[in-house]
Amino acid sequence: MAYDEFLGDRIRMILKEKQVSYDEKKMMGGLAIMVDDKMCVGVIKDSLMVRIDPDIKEDALKRKGCREMDFTGRPLKGFVLVDSEGIDMDHDLALWIQLALDFNPFAKSSIKKK
């Protein structure tokens, strides 16, 4: 298992409850959930990847289980990872997903338009 499939199912359930249209892509050995063609949340191994407003990142990092998303030695701006201790409860997972959905309209799309 490259990523926690149960966490992926939990994310899908919350997005369905919120009636959010999304697409899934396998990337970085994990799962990326795209909302409006923009990376929103995902699963990397057993952690939740969340794209949030960079202005709230410092406060987010103070929450249980939250850490910088850093693959290259440089943290990615506006992205955090949340370990299982920070998303054990469904309401905690839903909070992180909502933070990502709140920022999504302001996030830049990585899709190049022709």
The 8 nearest C-alpha neighbors of each residue, nearest first, counted from 0:
[[1, 2, 3, 4, 44, 29, 28, 45],
 [2, 0, 28, 44, 29, 3, 43, 4],
 [3, 1, 44, 29, 0, 43, 45, 4],
 [4, 2, 45, 6, 5, 44, 7, 42],
 [3, 5, 7, 6, 2, 8, 0, 42],
 [4, 6, 8, 7, 3, 9, 10, 2],
 [7, 5, 9, 8, 4, 3, 10, 42],
 [6, 8, 4, 10, 5, 9, 11, 42],
 [9, 7, 5, 11, 6, 10, 12, 4],
 [8, 10, 6, 12, 7, 11, 5, 13],
 [9, 11, 7, 13, 12, 8, 14, 6],
 [12, 10, 8, 14, 9, 13, 15, 7],
 [11, 13, 15, 9, 10, 14, 8, 16],
 [14, 12, 16, 10, 15, 11, 17, 9],
 [15, 13, 17, 11, 19, 16, 12, 18],
 [14, 16, 18, 12, 17, 13, 11, 19],
 [17, 15, 13, 18, 14, 12, 19, 11],
 [16, 18, 14, 15, 19, 13, 12, 20],
 [19, 17, 15, 16, 14, 20, 13, 21],
 [20, 18, 14, 17, 15, 21, 34, 16],
 [19, 21, 18, 34, 22, 14, 15, 35],
 [22, 20, 34, 33, 19, 32, 23, 35],
 [23, 21, 33, 32, 34, 24, 20, 36],
 [22, 24, 32, 31, 33, 21, 25, 30],
 [25, 23, 31, 30, 26, 32, 22, 33],
 [24, 26, 30, 29, 31, 28, 23, 27],
 [27, 25, 28, 29, 30, 24, 31, 43],
 [26, 28, 29, 25, 43, 30, 31, 1],
 [29, 27, 26, 1, 25, 43, 2, 30],
 [30, 28, 43, 2, 27, 26, 42, 25],
 [29, 31, 25, 42, 41, 26, 24, 32],
 [32, 30, 41, 24, 23, 25, 40, 33],
 [31, 33, 23, 40, 41, 39, 22, 38],
 [32, 34, 38, 22, 37, 36, 39, 21],
 [33, 35, 21, 37, 36, 39, 38, 20],
 [34, 36, 37, 33, 21, 20, 103, 104],
 [37, 35, 34, 33, 108, 38, 110, 109],
 [38, 36, 108, 33, 34, 35, 39, 109],
 [37, 39, 33, 32, 40, 34, 31, 36],
 [38, 40, 50, 33, 99, 32, 34, 37],
 [41, 39, 49, 32, 48, 50, 31, 38],
 [40, 42, 31, 48, 30, 32, 47, 49],
 [41, 43, 47, 30, 29, 48, 46, 44],
 [42, 44, 29, 46, 2, 45, 47, 48],
 [45, 43, 2, 46, 3, 1, 42, 29],
 [44, 46, 3, 43, 2, 42, 83, 47],
 [47, 45, 82, 43, 81, 42, 44, 80],
 [46, 48, 42, 81, 80, 41, 49, 43],
 [47, 49, 80, 41, 40, 42, 79, 46],
 [48, 50, 40, 79, 78, 99, 51, 80],
 [51, 49, 78, 99, 39, 77, 40, 79],
 [52, 50, 99, 77, 102, 98, 78, 53],
 [51, 53, 54, 102, 55, 77, 56, 50],
 [54, 52, 77, 56, 55, 51, 76, 78],
 [53, 55, 52, 56, 57, 77, 51, 58],
 [56, 54, 53, 58, 52, 57, 59, 51],
 [55, 57, 59, 53, 58, 54, 60, 77],
 [58, 56, 60, 59, 55, 61, 54, 53],
 [57, 59, 61, 60, 56, 55, 62, 54],
 [60, 58, 56, 61, 57, 62, 55, 65],
 [59, 61, 65, 57, 58, 62, 66, 56],
 [62, 60, 59, 58, 63, 57, 65, 66],
 [63, 61, 60, 59, 65, 64, 58, 85],
 [62, 64, 85, 65, 61, 84, 60, 81],
 [63, 65, 85, 82, 81, 84, 62, 66],
 [66, 64, 81, 60, 63, 62, 80, 82],
 [67, 65, 80, 60, 79, 81, 68, 64],
 [68, 66, 79, 69, 74, 80, 78, 65],
 [69, 67, 79, 80, 74, 75, 78, 66],
 [68, 70, 74, 73, 71, 67, 72, 75],
 [71, 69, 72, 68, 73, 74, 75, 67],
 [72, 70, 73, 69, 74, 75, 68, 67],
 [71, 73, 69, 70, 74, 75, 68, 67],
 [72, 74, 71, 69, 75, 70, 68, 76],
 [75, 73, 69, 68, 67, 76, 72, 70],
 [76, 74, 78, 68, 69, 77, 73, 67],
 [75, 77, 78, 74, 53, 68, 79, 56],
 [76, 78, 53, 51, 50, 52, 75, 56],
 [79, 77, 50, 75, 49, 76, 68, 51],
 [80, 78, 68, 67, 49, 66, 48, 81],
 [79, 81, 48, 66, 47, 68, 65, 46],
 [80, 82, 65, 47, 64, 46, 85, 66],
 [83, 81, 46, 64, 84, 85, 65, 80],
 [82, 84, 86, 85, 87, 46, 81, 64],
 [85, 83, 64, 82, 87, 86, 63, 81],
 [86, 84, 64, 63, 83, 82, 81, 87],
 [85, 87, 92, 91, 83, 88, 84, 89],
 [88, 86, 84, 83, 85, 89, 91, 92],
 [87, 89, 91, 86, 90, 92, 85, 84],
 [88, 90, 92, 91, 93, 87, 86, 9],
 [89, 91, 93, 92, 88, 94, 86, 87],
 [92, 90, 94, 86, 88, 93, 89, 95],
 [91, 93, 86, 89, 95, 94, 90, 96],
 [92, 94, 90, 96, 91, 95, 89, 97],
 [93, 95, 97, 91, 92, 96, 90, 98],
 [96, 94, 98, 92, 97, 93, 99, 91],
 [95, 97, 93, 99, 98, 94, 100, 92],
 [96, 98, 100, 94, 99, 95, 101, 93],
 [99, 97, 95, 101, 96, 100, 51, 94],
 [98, 100, 51, 96, 50, 102, 97, 101],
 [101, 99, 97, 103, 102, 98, 96, 39],
 [102, 100, 98, 99, 103, 97, 104, 51],
 [103, 101, 99, 100, 52, 105, 51, 104],
 [102, 104, 100, 106, 105, 101, 99, 39],
 [105, 103, 102, 106, 101, 100, 35, 107],
 [106, 104, 103, 102, 107, 52, 101, 108],
 [107, 105, 103, 104, 102, 108, 37, 52],
 [108, 106, 109, 105, 37, 103, 104, 110],
 [107, 109, 37, 110, 36, 106, 38, 111],
 [108, 110, 111, 107, 37, 36, 38, 112],
 [111, 109, 108, 112, 36, 37, 107, 113],
 [110, 112, 109, 113, 108, 36, 107, 37],
 [113, 111, 110, 109, 108, 36, 107, 37],
 [112, 111, 110, 109, 108, 36, 107, 37]]
